[in-house]
Amino acid sequence: MLKIALDSLKYGESKNPENKHDEYQYINLIKHILDYGTMIEGRNGNALTIYGSSMHFYLENDTWPLITSKKVAWKTCAKELFWFLKGSTSNSELREQNVHIWDGNGSREFLDSRGLTNLEENDLGPVYGHQWRFFNASYENCNTDYIGKGVDQIKYIIDCLKDPKERYSRRLILSAWNPQQLDEMALPPCHVLAQFNVIGNKLSCSLYQRSGDVGLGVPFNIASYSLLTHIIAKHCDLQANEFIYHLGNCHIYDDHIKPLRNQVNNVLYPFPKISILEKYDNINNYSIKDIKVENYQCNNVIKMEMRK
């Protein structure tokens, strides 16, 4: 079965870094889109587009698949993840940590373009964190206390993983896609559904993402959900095993084509190691200070404009 699963990977050949670097799956996805993608005029610009891709990333032995063909701002990625885990929807909290990836979507102009005139600037509405921790709770604003409201999907998953009888459940689902509240969000979620799975004492995560900005977003998403798997594994006394990444619409914006053509020729380095330094009783208590990353060798930053 393992051979069949690995042979089915469209852009990669193995999850084992001793056989072939996992990053080649990402590099080959870029090459495939550049060679075979169709230029489509979308909501926020023109993009070379294909539909459907899968990648497998090895997480064992404390491996963190940070892309090495360019430098990934992993601290920014981690701070956003901890923001999700706390259920926050305030971009002001990210800005206080010098994280600006949501600035475009939190601007007055953008919120008004979405019809969200009731929200203050930098209030993003019921986006990822709200759905993760308070799914479908009636949304007022980013300063409201939602504890005890909606469905806490993260708590449910953790409670199951800590229970020897429930950790093998096939229902450990984390959904950010809530059709009832999409029109209240600054941006409907791109990474929409994750499933956690345990075999033995090894935890894996599979993500379905409806829309992937291959130049900027995809490296962040690989890093973020791999980190989430490491954190939850640590929290629940399990071992991180694998991150499996399924993409629907895969696209390269027209102004990202040139930098990505250069990126695919860069040398690749071994993925770094990650340590979660503390184990807390409450998942909300983890922060950037609890992460230690070793031996992250990479190429230089490649600048690309983020689309709103």
C-alpha positions in Angstrom: 0.0 0.0 0.0 2.8 2.4 0.8 4.4 1.9 -2.6 1.1 2.6 -4.3 0.5 5.7 -2.3 4.0 7.1 -3.0 3.8 6.2 -6.7 0.6 8.2 -6.9 2.3 11.4 -6.0 2.1 13.6 -9.0 5.1 15.9 -8.4 7.3 14.0 -5.9 8.7 10.5 -5.6 9.2 9.9 -1.9 8.6 11.2 1.5 11.9 9.8 2.7 14.7 12.6 2.6 17.4 9.9 2.4 15.9 8.8 -1.0 14.9 12.2 -2.4 14.5 15.6 -0.9 10.9 16.3 -0.1 11.2 19.9 -1.4 11.5 18.6 -5.0 7.7 18.0 -4.8 7.3 21.8 -4.4 9.9 22.6 -7.0 8.3 20.2 -9.5 4.9 21.7 -8.8 6.3 25.2 -9.7 7.8 23.7 -12.9 4.6 22.0 -13.9 2.6 25.1 -13.5 5.1 27.2 -15.5 5.1 24.6 -18.3 1.5 23.6 -18.4 -0.6 26.2 -16.5 -3.3 28.2 -18.2 -3.3 32.0 -17.7 -6.6 32.9 -16.0 -7.9 36.3 -15.1 -9.1 36.0 -11.5 -10.5 38.2 -8.7 -7.1 39.6 -7.9 -5.1 39.4 -11.1 -3.8 37.1 -13.8 -2.4 33.7 -12.8 -1.0 30.6 -14.4 -3.3 27.9 -13.0 -3.6 24.1 -12.8 -6.1 22.1 -10.7 -5.0 19.4 -8.3 -1.7 18.5 -6.5 -0.6 16.4 -3.6 2.6 16.4 -1.6 3.9 14.3 1.4 6.3 15.8 3.9 8.3 13.7 6.4 8.1 15.1 10.0 9.8 12.3 11.9 13.1 12.9 13.8 11.9 16.5 14.6 12.0 17.5 10.9 10.3 20.8 9.9 9.8 21.2 6.2 10.8 24.8 5.8 11.4 25.5 2.1 15.1 26.0 1.5 15.1 27.2 -2.2 14.3 30.6 -0.6 14.2 32.0 2.9 10.8 31.5 4.7 10.0 33.9 7.4 9.3 31.1 9.9 8.8 33.4 12.9 6.1 35.3 11.1 4.5 32.0 10.2 4.6 30.7 13.7 3.2 33.9 15.2 0.2 33.6 12.8 -0.3 30.0 13.8 -0.4 30.8 17.6 -2.8 33.7 16.7 -5.1 31.1 15.1 -4.8 28.7 18.0 -5.9 31.5 20.5 -9.0 32.1 18.4 -8.0 35.7 17.7 -9.4 37.6 14.7 -7.7 41.0 15.4 -5.0 42.0 12.9 -3.9 44.6 15.5 -2.5 41.7 17.6 -0.4 40.6 14.7 0.8 44.1 13.9 1.9 44.4 17.6 4.2 41.4 16.9 5.5 43.0 13.6 3.4 40.6 11.5 1.8 42.3 8.5 0.6 39.5 6.3 -3.1 40.4 7.0 -2.7 44.2 6.6 -4.2 44.3 3.1 -7.2 42.4 4.1 -7.7 44.4 7.3 -7.6 47.8 5.7 -10.7 50.1 5.7 -10.8 50.0 1.9 -10.7 46.3 1.7 -13.3 45.7 4.4 -15.6 48.1 2.8 -15.1 46.3 -0.6 -16.4 43.2 1.1 -19.4 45.0 2.5 -18.0 44.8 6.1 -18.7 48.4 7.0 -19.8 47.3 10.5 -16.2 46.1 11.3 -13.5 48.4 12.6 -10.3 48.5 10.7 -8.1 45.4 11.4 -11.1 43.4 12.6 -11.1 40.5 10.2 -14.4 38.9 11.1 -14.9 35.2 11.9 -11.8 34.0 10.0 -9.6 30.9 10.9 -9.2 31.4 14.6 -12.8 32.0 15.2 -13.8 28.8 13.3 -11.1 26.7 14.9 -12.1 27.6 18.5 -15.7 29.0 18.3 -17.1 27.4 15.1 -20.3 29.2 14.0 -20.6 31.3 17.2 -22.5 34.5 16.3 -19.8 37.1 15.5 -19.9 40.6 17.0 -16.3 41.9 16.8 -12.7 40.9 17.4 -12.9 42.1 21.1 -15.8 39.9 22.1 -15.3 37.1 24.5 -16.5 33.9 22.8 -15.4 31.4 25.4 -18.1 28.7 25.7 -19.8 29.7 22.5 -19.8 27.7 19.2 -17.7 24.6 18.8 -14.1 24.4 20.0 -12.7 22.1 17.3 -9.1 22.2 18.6 -10.2 21.2 22.1 -12.2 18.3 20.6 -9.2 17.0 18.7 -6.9 17.3 21.6 -9.3 15.6 24.0 -9.6 12.7 21.6 -5.9 12.4 21.0 -5.3 12.3 24.8 -7.8 9.5 25.1 -6.3 6.0 24.3 -9.7 4.9 23.1 -10.5 7.9 20.9 -7.1 8.8 19.4 -7.6 6.5 16.4 -10.9 8.1 15.5 -11.4 8.9 11.8 -13.4 12.0 12.8 -10.5 14.3 14.0 -11.5 17.1 11.6 -10.6 20.8 11.7 -12.8 22.9 9.4 -12.3 26.6 8.7 -15.0 26.6 6.0 -18.3 27.8 7.4 -20.8 28.7 4.6 -23.0 30.5 7.2 -20.3 33.1 8.0 -18.3 33.4 4.8 -19.8 36.8 4.0 -18.8 38.1 7.4 -15.1 37.3 6.9 -12.5 39.7 5.4 -11.3 36.7 3.4 -12.9 33.3 3.0 -10.4 30.6 4.2 -8.0 29.1 1.6 -6.8 26.2 3.8 -10.2 24.8 4.6 -10.0 21.4 6.2 -7.4 19.4 8.1 -7.7 15.8 9.4 -5.5 14.4 12.1 -4.7 10.6 12.2 -2.8 8.4 14.6 -1.1 5.1 13.8 0.7 3.6 16.7 1.9 6.7 18.5 2.6 8.7 15.4 0.5 11.7 14.5 -0.1 12.8 10.9 -2.0 15.7 9.4 -3.7 15.9 6.0 -4.8 19.3 4.7 -7.1 20.2 1.9 -6.6 23.7 0.5 -9.1 25.1 -2.0 -6.7 27.8 -3.3 -2.9 27.9 -3.2 -0.7 30.9 -4.1 2.3 28.7 -5.0 4.9 31.5 -4.8 4.1 33.0 -1.4 1.3 31.1 0.4 2.2 27.5 -0.2 5.6 27.6 1.6 3.8 29.2 4.6 1.1 26.6 4.6 3.5 23.8 4.5 5.4 25.3 7.4 2.3 26.2 9.4 0.5 22.9 9.4 3.7 20.9 9.9 4.4 23.1 12.9 0.8 22.6 14.1 1.3 18.8 13.9 4.5 19.0 15.9 2.9 21.1 18.6 -0.2 18.9 18.9 2.0 15.8 18.9 4.1 17.3 21.8 0.9 18.4 23.6 -0.6 14.9 23.4 2.5 12.8 24.0 2.7 11.6 20.4 5.3 11.7 17.7 4.9 13.8 14.6 5.0 11.6 11.5 3.8 13.2 8.3 2.1 16.2 6.7 0.1 15.4 3.6 -0.9 18.4 1.5 -3.7 18.4 -1.1 -4.2 21.5 -3.2 -7.2 22.3 -5.4 -6.6 25.5 -7.5 -2.8 25.9 -7.7 -1.7 29.2 -9.2 1.3 31.4 -9.9 0.5 35.1 -10.3 1.9 36.7 -13.4 4.4 38.9 -11.5 5.7 35.8 -9.6 6.7 33.9 -12.8 10.1 35.4 -13.2 11.3 35.0 -9.5 10.0 31.5 -9.4 11.8 30.6 -12.6 15.0 31.6 -10.8 14.0 29.9 -7.6 13.6 26.4 -9.1 17.3 26.5 -10.0 18.5 27.1 -6.5 20.4 24.5 -4.5 18.4 22.7 -1.8 19.5 22.1 1.7 18.4 19.5 4.3 15.3 20.6 6.2 16.0 22.0 9.7 15.1 20.4 13.0 12.5 21.8 15.4 12.1 21.4 19.2 9.0 22.4 21.2 10.8 23.4 24.4 7.8 23.3 26.8 4.7 21.3 27.3 1.7 23.2 28.7 -1.7 22.1 30.1 -3.4 24.7 27.9 -2.8 24.8 24.1 -3.3 28.6 24.3 0.0 29.0 26.2 2.4 28.0 23.4 4.2 30.9 21.8 7.2 31.7 19.6 9.5 31.5 22.7 8.8 27.8 22.9 10.2 27.0 19.5 13.8 26.2 18.8 14.9 25.8 15.1 18.3 24.3 14.3 20.3 24.3 11.1 18.0 26.2 8.8 20.2 26.6 5.8 18.5 28.3 2.9 18.8 30.6 -0.1 18.1 34.3 0.1 14.8 36.0 0.4 12.9 36.2 -2.9 10.5 39.1 -2.9 7.0 38.7 -4.4 4.0 40.9 -4.0 1.2 39.5 -1.9 -2.3 39.6 -3.5 -5.3 40.5 -1.4 
